[in-house]
Amino acid sequence: MPSTRREFLAGSLGLAGALVTAGCIGDSPGGDTESPTDTPTEPKGSPSETEAPPPASAERTVGGDDVAVFDIVTEKAVTYQSIMGSGGVVAPEGRQFVVASVRSDAELETDAFSLDAGGESWAAVDPGDEGAQNYAVAGHEGGIVGSPELGGGDPPRYVAFELDSPLDAEEPRIVLERGGESAEWSLPDDARETLAASAPSFELDSLDAPESVQQGESMQVELTATNTSETDGRFLAAVYWPTELIADDDESHLIEESVDAGESVTASLTIDTEYTTGEDGPVTLRVAGYVSAEREITVENTSTPA
């Protein structure tokens, strides 16, 4: 397995969408390619030494150390980016996520955090399982609180919680207990409103892909989905394609697009097949997220790339 993974790259989307790609190799429309042994670079938008500090209102002193919890969001479904893995989308029915950035010089543990609301408490989680270690969830980077350090400097980490959806509860707040003391951070108004709101639902209308492909050729895939709910929402899905020649996981292509209630979205993507498999035969194209599907595609004329 290669020692590094490609970061999310901007891609192309048919009929006004947004597409991001993650995983083993580079196949962005601009032609940027990163070999499996390249040294990883800090993802675009990652914290740096020159980034703006968290607001003073986010800082608390707990257990003798200063801790800031900020940029708190609620999402009905989340994307995640993984090191040694492809990342993808988590969109469990009847569930939702609260995610926040955390900055402190202290060593913090994940299980010291909880989300409390309406007399109930939820432990911190790290969504997603396509990879060895997550780098980012819902755009919050740096790895989960308590995980091994990722990169240099002193970037913030993230903390995430999976809750029931919708959840209309009083005083939702993130709680940290440490050294016999506790601190709380209330969810902002927009995060509380999303927490109590209904989630959109989507139905897969079509998934068009070829029955066979010559390895090394670009493969065209088109997906159409409809928002079947009465709620405007964000469509999220990951399209996975095998890369057996350089890794034992699949490369993900992430689709993200706002879709009004009752409307449809079509995503067109181009998938590089150079590293798919070492033997002629069928492989599986997978879709996961708000919609799920599988297609068996025969790969022909396989060879190990130089």
Summary of the structure (lengths in Angstrom):
residues: 306
radius of gyration: 20.4
end to end distance: 16.6
largest distance: 64.0
contacts: 1018
relative contact order: 0.19
helix: 5%
strand: 49%
